[in-house]
Amino acid sequence: MANENVCIFCGERMGFFREMTITCAGYYLSCCKNCFKELKDLPEEELCRRALRLGLVQDTQALEARIELATKSEEQRPTCLQCGTRLRFRERQCLDNSPMGDGLFSRAFSVVPAVCPSCGRYALYDPEIAEKNEYLAYLMKKDSAEKR
């Protein structure tokens, strides 16, 4: 509670109307407007690293766990079968393979496409199976959030 009016990233004391919040590892961290402008577009793992620098964060284990998850996820990112480049996930798509697409008997299924930025080849993942792997689930969430 003593650190409520202190920027987590630079240590500056903030007034009531100068306080902003930024989300990192599921937590709302208080920061000043200057830090918010600088940090708002950074990836989550870099935000966690910067939040840990001054030691003002109360739950450091959650931020360290998120950094570890991000690092291991990038190490295990799937690669293209043709050229070996790391794949980037897209948003979940709902596909229909029945002859009557809007009929009563249509069967739709969901896929998560992953594209190779080098050669353009696509790989399709079943979201129900891929989301059971914590690393793939993190990468799918991260990559689809970057596209917005």
N, C-alpha and C positions, 0 to 999 in steps of 0.2 A: 504493500500500500504506500510505502514511502516513495516509491519510484513512479507514482501515478502521473505526475506532471513533468516527467523527464523523458526526453527523446531516447528511445532504446538504441538508436544508431549513432548519435553524436553526443549525447549526454546533456544537451541544452535544456534549461528549464523553459517550460512553455506556459503561456497564459491559457485561459479557457477557450478563447476563439482561435488560437493558433495550433491547437492539437488536432492531428489527423490520425487515422488508424490504417494500418496495412495488414493484410492477412498473410500469415506464414505458418505452415505446418498445422493449419486448423486453428490457430490462435490469432486474436486481434492484438497487434502490437502498436503502442502509441509512438508517434513520431512527429517531428516538426514539419512544417510545410516545405521547407527547403529540402529535407531528406526525402519527403514524399515525392516531390518532383523528380528527384534524382533516381529513386528506387522503384517507382511504380511499374516500369517496363522490364525490370530484371527478372530472370528465372527464379523460381522458388528456392532452389538450393543455394543460389548466391545471396538471396535475402536472408536465409538462415545463417550462412557464414558471417554476414555483416552484423546480424543481430547478436551473435555470440561474441563478437570482438571485445566489447566493453564490459561484458559480464553483468548487464543490467536485466537480463531476461530471467524470470523466475524458474521456468521449466526448461532447463537446458537439455535434458535427456530427449524430449520430444523433437527439438530442433536437430540434435545430433543424429537421432534415428532417421529423420527425414533426409538429411544429407547422405547418410549411409544407403538408404533406399534408392535415392536418385543416382548415386554413384554405381551401385550394383546393377540397377536397371539399365543404365547406359552400357555397362560392360556386357550385358546379356541381350542387347537389342538385336532382333533378327536381321540377317543379312540377305541380300538378293542372291538367288540361286545362280543367276547368270554372271553377274559382275562382282559380287561380294560387297557392294556398298550397303551401308546400314539403311534399313527401311524406315519410312515415316508413316505413322498411322493417320488415317482420316476418320471422319465421323462415321458412326454406325449407319448402315443403310438397310432398308427393308426391301427385299426383292421378292418377286412373285413369279413362279415358274408354271402356273397353270394356264391352259388355253383361254379360259374366261377370267381375265384379271380382276374384274370387279364383281364377279358372281358369288353365289352362295358357297360354292365349293372351292374357292380360291385358297391356295396354300402359300402364305407368305413366310419368308424366313429372313432372319437378320444376319448380316455379315459386317465385319470391320475390315475395310480394305487397307492395305499397307502398300505404299508406292515407293519405288526406287527412284530417288532424285537424279540418278545418273543415266539409267537406260530406260526408265519409264515403265518397267514391268510391274504388274500388280500381283499381290498375294492376298488371299482372302482368309480371314480368321473367323471362327465361330466364337461370338462374344461370350456365350455361356461357358465355354471351355477356357478361353483365353483369360477371362476375368478371375478364374480360380488361381492363376499364377500371379502373385502379387507384383512381380516385376513388369509383366506384360500389361497388367491393369493400370499400373502407374504410368507406363509409357503411352498407353491409349488415351488416358485422361490428359496427360501433359501435351501430347501432340495435337489433340483435337482442340484444346484450349488455346494453343498458339495460332491456330487458323482463324480465330474470331477477330 
